[in-house]
Amino acid sequence: MGAKVDAGAEIVVPNRPEHNKLTTGEWLGIGTAAASISTMIATVVNLFKK
């Protein structure tokens, strides 16, 4: 990579993009959804056991 840089040129290096971390509310929503799905699966399994 033999890019030529002239005297007085400005080299701009962009910032790294921020990683979008999940908020507490989003984690709570994921946990609630997982608990609901687990409960539904357990209920269906118990219905078919009888």
PyMOL Python script that loads the backbone (N, CA, C, O; Angstrom):
from pymol import cmd

cmd.read_pdbstr("""\
ATOM      1  N   MET A   1       0.840  -1.176   0.000  1.00  0.00           N
ATOM      2  CA  MET A   1       0.000   0.000   0.000  1.00  0.00           C
ATOM      3  C   MET A   1       0.884   1.238   0.000  1.00  0.00           C
ATOM      4  O   MET A   1       1.231   1.768   1.055  1.00  0.00           O
ATOM      5  N   GLY A   2       1.220   1.661  -1.121  1.00  0.00           N
ATOM      6  CA  GLY A   2       2.111   2.802  -1.232  1.00  0.00           C
ATOM      7  C   GLY A   2       1.368   4.102  -1.467  1.00  0.00           C
ATOM      8  O   GLY A   2       1.610   4.784  -2.462  1.00  0.00           O
ATOM      9  N   ALA A   3       0.466   4.451  -0.561  1.00  0.00           N
ATOM     10  CA  ALA A   3      -0.281   5.691  -0.713  1.00  0.00           C
ATOM     11  C   ALA A   3       0.666   6.873  -0.491  1.00  0.00           C
ATOM     12  O   ALA A   3       1.460   6.876   0.449  1.00  0.00           O
ATOM     13  N   LYS A   4       0.574   7.853  -1.351  1.00  0.00           N
ATOM     14  CA  LYS A   4       1.438   9.015  -1.234  1.00  0.00           C
ATOM     15  C   LYS A   4       0.736  10.076  -0.401  1.00  0.00           C
ATOM     16  O   LYS A   4      -0.413  10.429  -0.664  1.00  0.00           O
ATOM     17  N   VAL A   5       1.437  10.577   0.601  1.00  0.00           N
ATOM     18  CA  VAL A   5       0.896  11.622   1.471  1.00  0.00           C
ATOM     19  C   VAL A   5       1.705  12.882   1.235  1.00  0.00           C
ATOM     20  O   VAL A   5       2.923  12.893   1.411  1.00  0.00           O
ATOM     21  N   ASP A   6       1.024  13.939   0.836  1.00  0.00           N
ATOM     22  CA  ASP A   6       1.695  15.209   0.578  1.00  0.00           C
ATOM     23  C   ASP A   6       1.948  15.949   1.879  1.00  0.00           C
ATOM     24  O   ASP A   6       1.253  15.728   2.871  1.00  0.00           O
ATOM     25  N   ALA A   7       2.918  16.809   1.876  1.00  0.00           N
ATOM     26  CA  ALA A   7       3.226  17.621   3.045  1.00  0.00           C
ATOM     27  C   ALA A   7       2.029  18.505   3.385  1.00  0.00           C
ATOM     28  O   ALA A   7       1.440  19.127   2.501  1.00  0.00           O
ATOM     29  N   GLY A   8       1.672  18.560   4.662  1.00  0.00           N
ATOM     30  CA  GLY A   8       0.551  19.382   5.108  1.00  0.00           C
ATOM     31  C   GLY A   8      -0.797  18.685   5.007  1.00  0.00           C
ATOM     32  O   GLY A   8      -1.828  19.268   5.342  1.00  0.00           O
ATOM     33  N   ALA A   9      -0.792  17.433   4.544  1.00  0.00           N
ATOM     34  CA  ALA A   9      -2.050  16.691   4.427  1.00  0.00           C
ATOM     35  C   ALA A   9      -2.544  16.296   5.820  1.00  0.00           C
ATOM     36  O   ALA A   9      -1.757  16.078   6.741  1.00  0.00           O
ATOM     37  N   GLU A  10      -3.853  16.213   5.943  1.00  0.00           N
ATOM     38  CA  GLU A  10      -4.456  15.780   7.209  1.00  0.00           C
ATOM     39  C   GLU A  10      -4.905  14.334   7.061  1.00  0.00           C
ATOM     40  O   GLU A  10      -5.545  13.963   6.077  1.00  0.00           O
ATOM     41  N   ILE A  11      -4.560  13.531   8.049  1.00  0.00           N
ATOM     42  CA  ILE A  11      -4.988  12.139   8.054  1.00  0.00           C
ATOM     43  C   ILE A  11      -6.069  12.012   9.110  1.00  0.00           C
ATOM     44  O   ILE A  11      -5.840  12.293  10.287  1.00  0.00           O
ATOM     45  N   VAL A  12      -7.248  11.588   8.684  1.00  0.00           N
ATOM     46  CA  VAL A  12      -8.392  11.462   9.592  1.00  0.00           C
ATOM     47  C   VAL A  12      -8.636   9.992   9.869  1.00  0.00           C
ATOM     48  O   VAL A  12      -8.836   9.194   8.954  1.00  0.00           O
ATOM     49  N   VAL A  13      -8.615   9.650  11.152  1.00  0.00           N
ATOM     50  CA  VAL A  13      -8.897   8.280  11.564  1.00  0.00           C
ATOM     51  C   VAL A  13     -10.231   8.306  12.310  1.00  0.00           C
ATOM     52  O   VAL A  13     -10.325   8.916  13.374  1.00  0.00           O
ATOM     53  N   PRO A  14     -11.268   7.652  11.767  1.00  0.00           N
ATOM     54  CA  PRO A  14     -12.584   7.710  12.421  1.00  0.00           C
ATOM     55  C   PRO A  14     -12.576   6.935  13.739  1.00  0.00           C
ATOM     56  O   PRO A  14     -11.799   6.000  13.934  1.00  0.00           O
ATOM     57  N   ASN A  15     -13.467   7.357  14.634  1.00  0.00           N
ATOM     58  CA  ASN A  15     -13.630   6.661  15.906  1.00  0.00           C
ATOM     59  C   ASN A  15     -14.222   5.290  15.664  1.00  0.00           C
ATOM     60  O   ASN A  15     -14.901   5.057  14.664  1.00  0.00           O
ATOM     61  N   ARG A  16     -13.954   4.375  16.603  1.00  0.00           N
ATOM     62  CA  ARG A  16     -14.572   3.056  16.512  1.00  0.00           C
ATOM     63  C   ARG A  16     -16.053   3.199  16.808  1.00  0.00           C
ATOM     64  O   ARG A  16     -16.446   3.971  17.682  1.00  0.00           O
ATOM     65  N   PRO A  17     -16.872   2.458  16.084  1.00  0.00           N
ATOM     66  CA  PRO A  17     -18.314   2.547  16.374  1.00  0.00           C
ATOM     67  C   PRO A  17     -18.606   1.976  17.764  1.00  0.00           C
ATOM     68  O   PRO A  17     -17.996   0.998  18.195  1.00  0.00           O
ATOM     69  N   GLU A  18     -19.542   2.606  18.440  1.00  0.00           N
ATOM     70  CA  GLU A  18     -19.925   2.136  19.766  1.00  0.00           C
ATOM     71  C   GLU A  18     -20.718   0.851  19.636  1.00  0.00           C
ATOM     72  O   GLU A  18     -21.540   0.701  18.732  1.00  0.00           O
ATOM     73  N   HIS A  19     -20.464  -0.075  20.546  1.00  0.00           N
ATOM     74  CA  HIS A  19     -21.229  -1.315  20.566  1.00  0.00           C
ATOM     75  C   HIS A  19     -22.537  -1.041  21.285  1.00  0.00           C
ATOM     76  O   HIS A  19     -22.551  -0.485  22.383  1.00  0.00           O
ATOM     77  N   ASN A  20     -23.612  -1.428  20.671  1.00  0.00           N
ATOM     78  CA  ASN A  20     -24.920  -1.210  21.277  1.00  0.00           C
ATOM     79  C   ASN A  20     -25.152  -2.284  22.333  1.00  0.00           C
ATOM     80  O   ASN A  20     -25.462  -3.431  22.013  1.00  0.00           O
ATOM     81  N   LYS A  21     -24.998  -1.896  23.589  1.00  0.00           N
ATOM     82  CA  LYS A  21     -25.215  -2.834  24.685  1.00  0.00           C
ATOM     83  C   LYS A  21     -26.681  -2.798  25.076  1.00  0.00           C
ATOM     84  O   LYS A  21     -27.346  -1.771  24.944  1.00  0.00           O
ATOM     85  N   LEU A  22     -27.178  -3.929  25.558  1.00  0.00           N
ATOM     86  CA  LEU A  22     -28.576  -4.001  25.963  1.00  0.00           C
ATOM     87  C   LEU A  22     -28.773  -3.274  27.282  1.00  0.00           C
ATOM     88  O   LEU A  22     -27.941  -3.352  28.186  1.00  0.00           O
ATOM     89  N   THR A  23     -29.880  -2.573  27.372  1.00  0.00           N
ATOM     90  CA  THR A  23     -30.207  -1.874  28.610  1.00  0.00           C
ATOM     91  C   THR A  23     -30.810  -2.863  29.608  1.00  0.00           C
ATOM     92  O   THR A  23     -31.136  -3.998  29.259  1.00  0.00           O
ATOM     93  N   THR A  24     -30.948  -2.418  30.832  1.00  0.00           N
ATOM     94  CA  THR A  24     -31.534  -3.261  31.871  1.00  0.00           C
ATOM     95  C   THR A  24     -32.960  -3.659  31.503  1.00  0.00           C
ATOM     96  O   THR A  24     -33.368  -4.797  31.732  1.00  0.00           O
ATOM     97  N   GLY A  25     -33.703  -2.737  30.941  1.00  0.00           N
ATOM     98  CA  GLY A  25     -35.076  -3.033  30.531  1.00  0.00           C
ATOM     99  C   GLY A  25     -35.140  -4.092  29.453  1.00  0.00           C
ATOM    100  O   GLY A  25     -36.026  -4.946  29.462  1.00  0.00           O
ATOM    101  N   GLU A  26     -34.199  -4.036  28.523  1.00  0.00           N
ATOM    102  CA  GLU A  26     -34.171  -5.043  27.460  1.00  0.00           C
ATOM    103  C   GLU A  26     -33.817  -6.420  28.020  1.00  0.00           C
ATOM    104  O   GLU A  26     -34.403  -7.424  27.615  1.00  0.00           O
ATOM    105  N   TRP A  27     -32.871  -6.469  28.941  1.00  0.00           N
ATOM    106  CA  TRP A  27     -32.530  -7.747  29.588  1.00  0.00           C
ATOM    107  C   TRP A  27     -33.724  -8.285  30.354  1.00  0.00           C
ATOM    108  O   TRP A  27     -33.986  -9.488  30.336  1.00  0.00           O
ATOM    109  N   LEU A  28     -34.449  -7.404  31.028  1.00  0.00           N
ATOM    110  CA  LEU A  28     -35.635  -7.817  31.775  1.00  0.00           C
ATOM    111  C   LEU A  28     -36.685  -8.392  30.816  1.00  0.00           C
ATOM    112  O   LEU A  28     -37.313  -9.407  31.119  1.00  0.00           O
ATOM    113  N   GLY A  29     -36.870  -7.759  29.689  1.00  0.00           N
ATOM    114  CA  GLY A  29     -37.815  -8.256  28.690  1.00  0.00           C
ATOM    115  C   GLY A  29     -37.415  -9.616  28.153  1.00  0.00           C
ATOM    116  O   GLY A  29     -38.268 -10.486  27.972  1.00  0.00           O
ATOM    117  N   ILE A  30     -36.131  -9.812  27.896  1.00  0.00           N
ATOM    118  CA  ILE A  30     -35.650 -11.108  27.416  1.00  0.00           C
ATOM    119  C   ILE A  30     -35.879 -12.180  28.474  1.00  0.00           C
ATOM    120  O   ILE A  30     -36.315 -13.287  28.157  1.00  0.00           O
ATOM    121  N   GLY A  31     -35.587 -11.854  29.724  1.00  0.00           N
ATOM    122  CA  GLY A  31     -35.789 -12.811  30.809  1.00  0.00           C
ATOM    123  C   GLY A  31     -37.245 -13.176  30.992  1.00  0.00           C
ATOM    124  O   GLY A  31     -37.579 -14.340  31.213  1.00  0.00           O
ATOM    125  N   THR A  32     -38.111 -12.181  30.900  1.00  0.00           N
ATOM    126  CA  THR A  32     -39.546 -12.419  31.043  1.00  0.00           C
ATOM    127  C   THR A  32     -40.062 -13.309  29.907  1.00  0.00           C
ATOM    128  O   THR A  32     -40.845 -14.229  30.143  1.00  0.00           O
ATOM    129  N   ALA A  33     -39.630 -13.037  28.702  1.00  0.00           N
ATOM    130  CA  ALA A  33     -40.044 -13.840  27.561  1.00  0.00           C
ATOM    131  C   ALA A  33     -39.552 -15.277  27.703  1.00  0.00           C
ATOM    132  O   ALA A  33     -40.294 -16.217  27.417  1.00  0.00           O
ATOM    133  N   ALA A  34     -38.315 -15.454  28.139  1.00  0.00           N
ATOM    134  CA  ALA A  34     -37.762 -16.800  28.313  1.00  0.00           C
ATOM    135  C   ALA A  34     -38.528 -17.565  29.394  1.00  0.00           C
ATOM    136  O   ALA A  34     -38.800 -18.756  29.242  1.00  0.00           O
ATOM    137  N   ALA A  35     -38.873 -16.881  30.479  1.00  0.00           N
ATOM    138  CA  ALA A  35     -39.639 -17.526  31.548  1.00  0.00           C
ATOM    139  C   ALA A  35     -41.023 -17.930  31.058  1.00  0.00           C
ATOM    140  O   ALA A  35     -41.508 -19.009  31.396  1.00  0.00           O
ATOM    141  N   SER A  36     -41.659 -17.080  30.271  1.00  0.00           N
ATOM    142  CA  SER A  36     -42.985 -17.385  29.735  1.00  0.00           C
ATOM    143  C   SER A  36     -42.941 -18.590  28.804  1.00  0.00           C
ATOM    144  O   SER A  36     -43.800 -19.470  28.879  1.00  0.00           O
ATOM    145  N   ILE A  37     -41.952 -18.631  27.935  1.00  0.00           N
ATOM    146  CA  ILE A  37     -41.824 -19.751  27.010  1.00  0.00           C
ATOM    147  C   ILE A  37     -41.555 -21.040  27.778  1.00  0.00           C
ATOM    148  O   ILE A  37     -42.122 -22.084  27.456  1.00  0.00           O
ATOM    149  N   SER A  38     -40.696 -20.975  28.787  1.00  0.00           N
ATOM    150  CA  SER A  38     -40.404 -22.158  29.600  1.00  0.00           C
ATOM    151  C   SER A  38     -41.658 -22.666  30.298  1.00  0.00           C
ATOM    152  O   SER A  38     -41.889 -23.873  30.368  1.00  0.00           O
ATOM    153  N   THR A  39     -42.464 -21.750  30.813  1.00  0.00           N
ATOM    154  CA  THR A  39     -43.706 -22.132  31.485  1.00  0.00           C
ATOM    155  C   THR A  39     -44.671 -22.794  30.503  1.00  0.00           C
ATOM    156  O   THR A  39     -45.305 -23.795  30.836  1.00  0.00           O
ATOM    157  N   MET A  40     -44.783 -22.246  29.315  1.00  0.00           N
ATOM    158  CA  MET A  40     -45.670 -22.845  28.309  1.00  0.00           C
ATOM    159  C   MET A  40     -45.209 -24.248  27.925  1.00  0.00           C
ATOM    160  O   MET A  40     -46.024 -25.161  27.799  1.00  0.00           O
ATOM    161  N   ILE A  41     -43.913 -24.414  27.742  1.00  0.00           N
ATOM    162  CA  ILE A  41     -43.387 -25.731  27.378  1.00  0.00           C
ATOM    163  C   ILE A  41     -43.646 -26.735  28.503  1.00  0.00           C
ATOM    164  O   ILE A  41     -44.062 -27.863  28.243  1.00  0.00           O
ATOM    165  N   ALA A  42     -43.403 -26.331  29.741  1.00  0.00           N
ATOM    166  CA  ALA A  42     -43.642 -27.210  30.875  1.00  0.00           C
ATOM    167  C   ALA A  42     -45.116 -27.598  30.965  1.00  0.00           C
ATOM    168  O   ALA A  42     -45.436 -28.743  31.283  1.00  0.00           O
ATOM    169  N   THR A  43     -46.009 -26.659  30.690  1.00  0.00           N
ATOM    170  CA  THR A  43     -47.443 -26.936  30.730  1.00  0.00           C
ATOM    171  C   THR A  43     -47.835 -27.938  29.655  1.00  0.00           C
ATOM    172  O   THR A  43     -48.591 -28.872  29.925  1.00  0.00           O
ATOM    173  N   VAL A  44     -47.339 -27.758  28.459  1.00  0.00           N
ATOM    174  CA  VAL A  44     -47.653 -28.686  27.366  1.00  0.00           C
ATOM    175  C   VAL A  44     -47.121 -30.082  27.675  1.00  0.00           C
ATOM    176  O   VAL A  44     -47.806 -31.076  27.433  1.00  0.00           O
ATOM    177  N   VAL A  45     -45.918 -30.159  28.201  1.00  0.00           N
ATOM    178  CA  VAL A  45     -45.333 -31.461  28.551  1.00  0.00           C
ATOM    179  C   VAL A  45     -46.179 -32.143  29.609  1.00  0.00           C
ATOM    180  O   VAL A  45     -46.439 -33.342  29.507  1.00  0.00           O
ATOM    181  N   ASN A  46     -46.613 -31.410  30.618  1.00  0.00           N
ATOM    182  CA  ASN A  46     -47.452 -31.988  31.672  1.00  0.00           C
ATOM    183  C   ASN A  46     -48.806 -32.426  31.140  1.00  0.00           C
ATOM    184  O   ASN A  46     -49.345 -33.420  31.627  1.00  0.00           O
ATOM    185  N   LEU A  47     -49.373 -31.743  30.179  1.00  0.00           N
ATOM    186  CA  LEU A  47     -50.645 -32.129  29.590  1.00  0.00           C
ATOM    187  C   LEU A  47     -50.526 -33.462  28.841  1.00  0.00           C
ATOM    188  O   LEU A  47     -51.442 -34.283  28.888  1.00  0.00           O
ATOM    189  N   PHE A  48     -49.416 -33.673  28.161  1.00  0.00           N
ATOM    190  CA  PHE A  48     -49.246 -34.896  27.400  1.00  0.00           C
ATOM    191  C   PHE A  48     -48.800 -36.073  28.258  1.00  0.00           C
ATOM    192  O   PHE A  48     -48.871 -37.220  27.819  1.00  0.00           O
ATOM    193  N   LYS A  49     -48.339 -35.800  29.481  1.00  0.00           N
ATOM    194  CA  LYS A  49     -47.948 -36.885  30.393  1.00  0.00           C
ATOM    195  C   LYS A  49     -49.157 -37.670  30.878  1.00  0.00           C
ATOM    196  O   LYS A  49     -49.069 -38.875  31.113  1.00  0.00           O
ATOM    197  N   LYS A  50     -50.276 -36.992  31.026  1.00  0.00           N
ATOM    198  CA  LYS A  50     -51.462 -37.612  31.626  1.00  0.00           C
ATOM    199  C   LYS A  50     -52.148 -38.555  30.692  1.00  0.00           C
ATOM    200  O   LYS A  50     -53.161 -39.154  31.053  1.00  0.00           O
TER     201      LYS A  50
END
""", "prot")
cmd.dss("prot")
cmd.show_as("cartoon", "prot")
cmd.util.cbc("prot")
cmd.orient("prot")
